[in-house]
Amino acid sequence: MAEKDFILNLGKLMIGIAWFDGKIQQEEINALKELLFLLPDISGEDWMQLEIYMTHAVSEAERQNLLERVLMGIRSAKDKQLVLDTLEKLVSDSG
């Protein structure tokens, strides 16, 4: 199973991607919540952190930092597959 920080960083990265245009719509928030719900082992405290990311714009520098942390956090084929599956789901939900 992936480490908790890795999962949380992946969730934050997904939210950061949604902020790419500088705003986030309610339908994007709803889609993100559905996507984040699929991530393993997200606690109530984790949700609070993720919700902060949904209410405050994520800068390009923070997105880059999150991307680097997610990439560095990939420790196994399962971690890599989780990232790919999550990205695919994010893209398919937005299209």
VODO-401298 format. One record per atom (N, C-alpha, C): z negated, y, x. Coordinates in steps of 0.1 Angstrom, whole numbers, plus 2048, in hexadecimal, padded with zeros to 3 digits. Layout:
# VODO-401298
ZYX ...
# end
This chain:
# VODO-401298
8007F4808 800800800 80080C809 807816805 80882380C 7FB82A80C 7F9832817 7EC83A818 7EC84580E 7E084880A 7DD8527FF 7E4860803 7E2864810 7E8871814 7F7871813 7FD866816 80B864815 810866807 80985F7FE 80D8607F0 80B86E7EA 8008747EE 7FE8827E9 80888C7EF 80B88A7FC 816893802 8238907FB 8268847F8 8338817F1 8338887E3 8288887DC 82788F7CF 82989E7D1 8238A47DB 8248B27DE 8328B57E2 8398AD7E9 8468AF7ED 8508B07E1 84D8A67D8 8568A67CC 8548B37C4 8488B87C3 8458C57BC 84C8D07C4 84B8D07D1 8518DA7D9 8608DB7D7 8668CF7D6 8758CF7D3 8788D57C6 8708D37BC 8728DA7AF 8718E97B0 8698EE7BA 8688FD7BC 8739027C4 87D8FA7C8 8878FF7D1 88E90C7CD 89090E7C0 89691A7BB 88C9257B9 8809237BC 87692E7BB 86F92E7AE 8729257A5 86B925798 86B916793 86291478A 861906784 860907775 86990076E 869900760 8608F675A 85C8F774D 8538EE747 8598E0746 8668DF744 86D8D2744 86C8CB752 86D8D375C 86B8CE76A 85D8C976C 8538D0767 8458CC768 8438BF761 8498BE755 8478B174D 84E8A6755 85A8A875A 86089D762 85889976E 8538A4775 84B8A1781 83E89977E 83889C773 82C89576F 82F88676C 83A884766 83E876763 84186F771 84887677A 84B870787 83E86E78F 83587778F 829876797 82086B791 820869784 81885F77E 81C851784 828850788 82D84378E 82884079C 82384B7A3 81E8497B0 8118417B0 80F8387B9 80382F7B9 7F78377BD 7EC8347B7 7DE8387BC 7DC8477BB 7E184E7B1 7DF85C7B0 7D285E7A8 7C88647AE 7BB8667A7 7BB87479F 7B0876798 7AF883791 7AE88E79B 7A888D7A6 7A78977B0 7B589A7B6 7BD88F7B8 7CB8917BD 7D38997B3 7D18967A6 7D989D79B 7D58AC79C 7C98AF79E 7C58BD79F 7CD8C47AB 7CE8BD7B6 7D68C37C1 7E48C57BE 7EA8BA7B7 7F88BB7B3 7FB8C67A9 7F18C87A0 7F38D2796 7F38E079C 7EC8E27A6 7EC8EF7AE 7FA8F17B3 8008E77B8 80E8E87BD 8188EB7B2 8158E77A6 81D8E979A 81C8F8795 8118FE798 80E90B793 81191679D 8129137AA 81491D7B4 8219197BC 8299237BE 8369207C5 83491A7D3 83C9107D6 83B90A7E3 8469107EC 8429157F7 84B91C800 854912808 85E91880E 86790F816 860909821 857911827 84F90C833 84690082E 840902823 8378F781E 83F8EB81A 84B8ED814 8548E1811 8588DA81E 85B8E1828 85F8DB835 8538D483B 8478D983A 83B8D383F 8388C6837 83A8C682A 8388BA822 8428B0825 84F8B4827 8598AA82B 8558A3838 8518AB841 84E8A584E 84289C84D 8388A0845 82C897843 83088A83C 83988B832 83D87F82B 845876835 84E87C83D 856874846 84D86D851 844874856 83A86F860 83186485A 82F86584C 82685C846 82C84F842 83984D843 840841840 83C83784B 83582C847 830822851 83681484E 83D813843 842806840 84E807837 8557FC835 8617FB82D 85D7FF81E 8517FB81A 84C7FE80C 84A80D80B 845814815 843822815 851829814 85A82481C 86882A81B 86E82880E 86C81C808 8728197FB 86C8227F0 85F8257F1 85882D7E8 85E83B7E8 8608407F4 86684E7F5 87484E7EF 87C8447F3 88A8437ED 88A8427DE 8828397D9 8818377CA 87C8447C3 87384B7C9 86E8577C3 8788627C3 87F8647CF 88A86E7CF 89586A7C6 89985E7C5 8A385A7BB 89F85D7AD 89385B7A9 88E85E79C 88E86D79A 88A8747A4 88A8837A3 8988887A0 8A18837A8 8AF8887A6 8B5883799 8B2877795 8B8872788 8B287A77C 8A587E77D 89F885772 8A4893771 8A889977D 8AD8A777D 8BC8A8779 8C389D779 8D189D777 8D489A769 
# end
